[in-house]
Amino acid sequence: MTDSPLTLLHHIGATDVPSDNGATFELRSPTNGSLVGHVARGSAVDVDRAVASARAAFTRWSNTPAPARGEVLFRAAALLTARKDAIAEVMAKEMGKRMEEARGDIQEAIDTMFYAGSEGRRLFGHTAPSELNDKMGFTLRRPIGVVGVITAWNFPVAVPSWKILPALVCGNTIVWKPAEEAPASGALFAQTLWDAGLPPGVLNVVHGFGEEVGAAIVAHPDTKVLTFTGSTPVGRGIAETGGRMLKRISLEMGGKNPVIVMPDADLGLAIDGVLWGAFGTAGQRCTATSRLIAVGDAHGRMIDELVVRAKAMRMGDPMDPATDVGPLVSEAQRGRVHGFVERAVADGAHLRCGGQLPSDAALRGGWFYPSTILDGVKRGSELAMSEVFGPVLAVIQASSFDEAIEIANEVPYGLSSSIYTRDVNQAMRAVHRLQSGITYVNAPTIGAEAHFPFGGTKDTGNGHREGGWAPYEFFTELKTVYFDYSGTLQRAQIDNRED
Ligand code: NAD
């Protein structure tokens, strides 16, 4: 990638266009503040144009055979594979994800392209016998219309791919607002679909801010489906507005994910897992390990090594392979994370490492925050209950398996959870009792695979799942067909009854 700033326009219909009012905003690197690009700042007028374009494209796209829709995704997968490193560089630059993880983010989208593309040859319905002779019943999946997609910055390619690709294969058309903090890598992902032959108007992108573009997508009468990933308060607002308009809505929101470590666990494995889960992507994952619930003497046997290893993690440029932890996405986010740590210390938690803004001159130009461990965090305290979305691990002690499960479940969220133990009975009991959409055994809370459902319970979601086979239900309308080939009037519930 060259160092000259990018120009990002909306993509409406077949062309890249500026905002109707000409407005733009600056995209700056969280690593050093350098200018990454100028981005069109959309408004309700641009959303209106994009929705009109998506509506106009719907008839042709929805009538394209689903296997042919899937073939576009296969071609895009080849392009995305070829462009993976270049897009990863843009991602690292715009939102600070380490190169290795940025490549992983894009690989998730490639995997989803192959899965979703092949779903074009399935989109299964059901058949069932009729209660009458010479009659059958079956179901079909039909596209719904224009889907409004609103996404967060922390997975700028993978998360949009979980929504956009199944929606496309199902025959819908789309208006997407990428996150304002990371619009560039997402736009390059969309470009692979256009270059692979996605017809004009099927996927439209409008850049900009949540209250301007996002809110206009939500309130537009022609976006019949809304799919959102982001914070719980914003998701709640989208559900309120969209719910009043009877839209179909899928929400993927925050998490406060626990790892339970039992005394019988392989503690070396658990320490590796907790460090990766808590500090990978600088803790900016919805599935990040935010709480370590250490049972019995597991606490004393692992805490010192955890602290030593967290202290040794190297903050730095996400493009440098020696970096363990990149920057946080923005100054505001770093201030928010630091506020949680300061209040937890004031509340009596024991700061074991991190918790200070870096003084190193090389890091002063960016929004770095060190890997931070707070021990002795009280049950029910702010740090025990709230999503931080940064490299901060709250350590809570439990005296038994039952108490650990109770602690794990007492937060409002339910995205991911994990238990480390060698006891298979205990592991299976935890799988049943942990209130989360995803549970890992002997692995950290992060690491979803594209072909399994992803999503959470409680305040994390509203019951839908992305990934795997789950979203095809969400992005289609079910039609039931009764096919009577008897040539006579047959009356269900009447003509097959003698009594
Ligand atoms: P956010 O809710 O502030 O923003 C997410 C998106 O919503 C952005 O595109 C934003 O512009 C838009 N938005 C903001 N206000 C809006 C409004 N009033 N109307 C419509 N759209 C609006 O979230 P964030 O802080 O950028 O992202 C971090 C959050 O995302 C965390 O809570 C994290 O857990 C969550 N997340 C969840 C998942 C998941 O799959 N469960 C995945 C990634 C991130």
Residues whose N, C-alpha, C, O or C-beta is under 5 A from the ligand:
A	BS01	NAD	I150 T151 A152 W153 K177 P178 A179 E180 G208 F209 G210 E211 G214 A215 T229 G230 S231 T232 V234 E252 M253 G254 G255 C286 T460
